Every structure is written in structure tokens, then in C-alpha cells.
Amino acid sequence: MEKWFNVGKVVNTHGIRGEIRVISRTDFPEERYMVGNAIYFFQTDKANPLELKIKSHREHKNFNLLTFEGYDNVNDVEFMKGGLLKVPESFLGELAENEYYFHEIIGCKVVTVEGEELGEIIEILTPGANDVWVVRGKDRNEIMIPYIEEVVMKVDVEEKLVVIEPMEGLLS
């Protein structure tokens, strides 16, 4: 059975030309939403996903705006509100060295090079220059780990383990 990965949630329509507003959960939106790519729409009350072909993509504020071939009017996409966009595991490509999918990192245990366990990665932020991994510590506080060479020493997605060298002030 095919494993599916959540790409985004349709939160609303946008304008009258069949554009939808999506809150993305994908690692690579520019790749995932490329014109011509297939993406699958899931509704909670329907068993089978609807295959869609991306006609256009643009970013607006914190949203990705998409249109699909054959859906040219707001009335054509109204039913999509609240649904999820997903891709099958077979759509996930090979990544370069030291690149990871979000689902491989979230849930990893984080320890320092000295062996101190800090917590588990619960979220990945993408503010700009580098990603920031959010770790929920044992005390329930959140620790922000920048994904940079000087801090992240080792990532083992099989063992769900990340080893870091804390920078000055990171854990204070």
C-alpha cells in the first residue's frame, strides 16, 4: 500500500479564477508545486484521492496559491476548502548529502556531543538562510537549533538521532 505525505492544507479559495490558498507543509514548495506536476487532493469524506495537475503557483503572504488544469472558476474549487494536498512516497526524490525531508527529522532525539539528551525535534522552521529545528526539551521548554555545520554534527535518520555541538548561549 502506498504511503502518502502531507504537502499542504487548502484553507480557502482566492479570487474568482479557481485559485486556492494553501498552508504548506512541504519541504520543497518550489519543486512540489512546479507547473505540470501531479498532486493529490484528499477529502475527509471521500475514500479515493483526486489527482490534479498544477497549472500555476505563486506565493502570497504566508500562503502558496495554486490553480489546476480544468478548474478555472472559483465554483470549481469551492469543494476543496479544508481538504489536504498529498503526494505518494514514490514522488519523493533522492536528496543531496546532508539534505533531509521534514518527516525524517521530526521525531529525532537530540543529544550533545557530550551525550546530554536535550529532547525531541517537534517542528522545523524555515525563516531564511538556514532551517531551525525546534526541540521540545525534557522540561517542556523549546530549544531552537540552527541547522548549520557548526552546530549539527551528525544526523542518523535510521536511528532517529541528531548530535549537536551547542554554540555559546544556545542552551542558556
Disulfide bonds with the S-S distance in Angstrom:
none
